[in-house]
C-alpha cells in the first residue's frame, strides 16, 4: 500500500509539489512568528532578571516617552525599605560617527544616562559596573566618557581610549561591558547630565528610576507601596515586569496563531483539492481494486495514507525552511528568535494532522464508488 501511495502521488508531480508548498509555507509562518515572540519574551525576561530591583516609569508611558521629576525620586527615597533611587535618561541613537546606524543590531540602540555615584550605591556597583570586561566605570567629573558593549566595540572597531561620536557629541570610550543580554547590550552608557543635555531635559528630570531595596524578598511589596504613595507613576519589581511582559506575549502568540491559522487553512484546502483531483482521475483504478476484493476500509486507508505522506513531507520541508529563515533573521534583529523542540514537534504534528484531515473527505468519496460504474468510467 505504501508503494502504491507514493506512486500515485508522483504521477502528478506538479500538483503534489504545489500541495506540499502550500502546507510548508503555513508551517514556516507558524515557526517564524512563534519563535519571534519567544525570542522577545526571553530577551526581555532575561534583562529584567539581571536588572533586579524596582523599575519606575511615568504612568502610561512605554519607555523613552516617560518623564519623571526629581521630587518623585526624593519621595520614593523616603519609603521604608528603599536603599537607593538611581535615575536614568534614555535618548535614541540617531547617528554614530556621523552615520545613521543600522535599524537593528548592536550598533543601534539608546544613549543611556546614569548617575555614576548612585549606581555605585546599588548592589555590586550597578549592572554596567559589575559587567565591565575592560577599562573603568564612568566618572562624574568627566562628562564626555562612555561605556559601550563588546558587540558595539567589535562592530565599530573601538577600544578603550577610542573616540566615538553619538548624535553629534564626541565621547571617549573608558570602558567596555557585556551583560550577556542583547537588549541591555544596545546601550551607550554616559553620565546622566550629558544625556539630559542631549535629550533637552531639565536638571533632575529622568525617563526612569531604578530603585534598590534593602531586602530583595520585599521587592514586590515595596513596589506596590511606591505605586500607592506616589501619584502618576508605575512601579514594578523585576518579577512583576516579567509577568506583565509574559501576559502581553501570550496575547501576541494568540494573534500570531490567528494569522498562521489562515495559512494553515489554505494549506489544508490545498491537500483536499489535490486528493479530490487524484480520486477523480483514478476512478477506474478504484473500481478495479474493489473488483479485486479491496474493501471500503482499504480504499480509505490508501487515500488517507497519501494525504498523510503529503502532511509529513510538507511538515519536514516547512520546518527546515522555517529554521533557515529564523537563522537568517537573527543577523538583523536585536534579539534572538527562539526555536524550541516543543515548537518543532508541535509544527510537525500539526502538519500531519492537517494531512489526515485533508484526506478524510476524498477518502470517503473514493470508498463510496460503485466498482462496476467506476470501471466503466473513461
N, C-alpha and C positions, 0 to 999 in steps of 0.2 A: 504493500500500500504506500510505503514511503517513496519508493522509486516511481510509482505512478503519479504521486502528488508532485514530486519535483519535475517530472517530465511534463506534466500538464502546465505547471507554472512557467516553464521556459519555452513552451510552444509559442507564446506571445510575449516575447521579452520586453518589448516597449511598454505594454500595459502593466506588466509586473513591476518594471523599474519605476514607472510613474506612481504606482501604489506605494512602493517602498519609500520613494522620495517624499510623498505627501505625509506619510506617517513619521519618517525620520525628522522632517522639519519640525513637526509638533514636539517631538522628544528633545530636539536641540533647543527649542524655545523654552521648554519646561526646565531643562537643566541650567540654561543660561540665566533665566530670571531668578530661579530659586537660589542658585549659587551666588548671584549678585546680592540678593537680600541677606543671605547668610554671611557673606563677606563684610557687609556694612555692619551687621549686628555684632559680629565677632570683633571687629576693629574698635567699635565704639565701646563695647563692654570691656575690652582689654585696656583701653585708655582710661576709663573711669576707675578700673581696679587699681591701676598703677597710681593714679592721682590721689585716691583716697580722700579723706576729709569731706567737707561740705562745699558744694558749688552754689553760689548765689547769683541770680540774674534778675534783671528787671522783669516784672510780671508781664507775661505775654510776649516777651522778646525771644528771639531764636538764637542769639549769639552776638554777631557783630553790631546789631541794632540795639543792643542793651546799653543802658546808661544809668550808672549809679553814682551817688554823690558821697563825699567824704563823711557827711553826717550819718549816712546809713552804716558805714564801716564802724564809726565810733559807737553807734547804738548797739551794733552786734557785739563789739568787744566787751560791752558791759554784761552780757548774758553769762550766767554761771556755766562753767564747763568749757568755755571758749578759751583757747590758748593763744591764738594769733589770727588776725584777719589780714590776708595778703591780697592787695588789689592787683588787677591785671587789665591791660588795654590791648585790644586786638585791632590791627589795621591790615586791610587786604594788600597783598603784594601786587603792585601794578607793573613795576619794571625792576629788573635785576641787571646791574651793569649797563643800564641804558637800553636794554632789550626786554620786550614783553615775554614773560616766562611761559612755559608750556601750560596748557589748560589743566592738565593733570600730571601728577608725578612729583617727585621730591623737590624739583626746582620751583614748583608753585607752592603757595601756602599763605601764611599770615606773618606779619610782624607782630611779635608778642612782647609787650612791655611789662616788665615785672619790677617789683621793689626788691633789690638785692638784699637789703637788711631784713625785711620781713620774711623773705624766702629762707634766709639762713636760720630764722627762728622756728621754722617748721621742722617736722620730723626728718632727721638725716639731712637737713640743709636744703630741702626742696627737691623737686623732681629732676630739674636740669643739672643741679649741682652734683647730686649723687650719681648721675649717669654720665658725667664727664669722662671722656676717654683720652683727651689731650688738652693741654692748656690749662687755663684757670677760669674761675667763675667771674661774673660781672662785677664791675667796680662802680660804686655810687658816684665816685669823683670823676669818672671817665665816661661821659655820656655817649661818646661815639664808639662804644665797644659792642660786640655782638657775638652770640653763640650760634653756631649753625650745626645742623645734623651731619652725621657721617655720610649719608646718602647725598646731601646737597654739596658737601665738600668734594666728594668724588666726581659728581656730575659737573660742578663748576670749576673743578681743579683748584680748590682753595685749601689753604693750610693755616695753622696758627701763625699770625703775623701778616696774613694777606689782607688786602683791602677789598671791600665789596660795597657796591652802591645799590641801595634799596630805595625805590621811589625818589631818586634824585639825591638822597642823603648818603654820604660816604661813611662807612664804618670800618673798624679794624677788627678782624677775627681774633678773639683772645681765647676761644675755647671751642672744642668740637665734642658733641654729645651723641648718644644713641640710646633711646629709651626702649627700642625694640618694637614700638607700635608706630604704624605708618602715619596715623593722624597727628600724633604728637611730634613726630619727627619732621613735620612740614613747617615747623615754627622757626622763625629767625628771632632769637631772643635778645632784646635790647633793654636798657634801663627805662623805667616807666615814664619818666619825664620826657624823654626823647620821643617815645611812642605817642604821648599826649600831643606834643607839638606836631607830629606828622599826621595825627588824626584830628587836628583842630579842636582838641578838648581842653577844658579849663583845668587848672591845678586842682587836684583832689578828686577829679572825676575818673571813673573806670568803667569798663564794659562788664566786668565780673569781679566777684570777691571769692577768694579761696579761703575757707575757714578751717583752721586746725582745731582739734579738740583735745582735752587732757586725757579722756578715756575713749579710745576708738569704738568700744562696745556701745557707747551712748550717742553715736553719730545720728542715728535716726531720730532719737528723742530730741536732741538739740536742734536738728534741722526743723522739726515740727515747731519747736519753741521759737526759733528765729522767724518763721513764717507768721506765727501768732502775734509776736510782739512788734514786728516791723511791717509797715504798710507798703504796698506797691512792689513787693519783691517775691521771688520764687526761690526757695531754698530746699535743696535735696542732698542727701548723702550719696556717696558713690553707688551704693546698692539700690537706692531709690531711683536714681537716674537710670541705672541699668535695667531695672524693672520697667520703667516708663518706655525706654527705647525698645525693650523686648516686646512690649504691647503694641507699639507702633509698627514694628517689623512684622509681627503676626498679622496685623491688618494688611500690610503691604504684600505679604505672602498670599493672602486670600485674593487680593487684587490681581497678583501675577498669575495665580491659578485660574482665575476667571479668564484672563487673556489667553493662557495656554489651552484652556478647555475649548476655546473656539477652534484653535488649530488642531487639537485632538479630534474634535468632531468632524472636521474636514478630512482628517486622515482616516477616520473610521468609515466615512461615506465613500472615500476612495477605494477602500478594501471591499465594501459591499458592492460597489459598481463593478469592480474588477471580477469578483466572484460571480455576480449575476451574468455578466457578459460571458464568462467562462462556461457557466451552466447552459446558457442558451446555445452556444456554439457546439457543445458536446452532448446535445440531446440524444442523438443516435447512440453515442458511446454509453450513456447511462442506460438506454434501452437494452443494448446488448449485454451489459453487465447484469442487469436484472434478469434477462432471459437465461443467463448462465448460472443463476442462482444467488446473485447478490441480494441481500435484504435491504430494507429501507435504512436500517441502522448502519450497514456497511457503506451505503451511499453518503449518509450524513457524516460518518467518520472521515470519509475520503475528502469531502469538500471542506469540512471544518479543519482537517489536517492541513490542507493547502492554505487556508486563511491564517492558521496558526503559524505556519512557516513564514508567511508574509510579515506577521507581527514580530516574530523573532528576528528576522533579518532587519526589519525597519527599526527595531529597538537597538540592535547592535550598531547599525550604521549611525543612528541618531546619537547614541551615547558617545561613540568615537568622535563624531563631528562636534558634539556639544563640548566635550572635554577640550578638543583642539581650539574651539572658538574662545573658551574661557582662558586657556593658556595665552592666547594672543592678546586678549583683553587685559590681562594682568599687567602688560607692559605699558598701558596707557591710563591706569587707574591709581588713585591714591590709597587704595586698599586692595587686598587680595580676595577675589571671589573664592568661596569655599565649596568644594565638591566633596560631599561625604559619601561613604559607602552606602549609607541608607538611601541617599538621593539616587545613586546609580541603580541600586536594586529596585527601588520603587518605580523609576522610569522604565526599567526593563519589564517589570511585572505589568505595569500599565499598558505597555505596548503589546504584550502577549494577550492581555485581556481584550484590548481593542481588536486584535486579530481574531480572537474567538467570537466576539460579538459580531464583527463584520462578516463572518462566515455562517452565522446561525440561520438567517433567513434564506440565503441562497442554498444552503444545505437542505433545509426543509422543502424548498421548492423543487430541488432535484429529486428528493426522495418521493415526491408525490407523482412523478411522471409515470404514465402507463407504459409498460415495456413495448407493447405492440404498436401503440401510437408513436412512441419515441423512435422505434426502429424505422417507421415509415417516413419520418421527417427527413427532408433533404438538407 
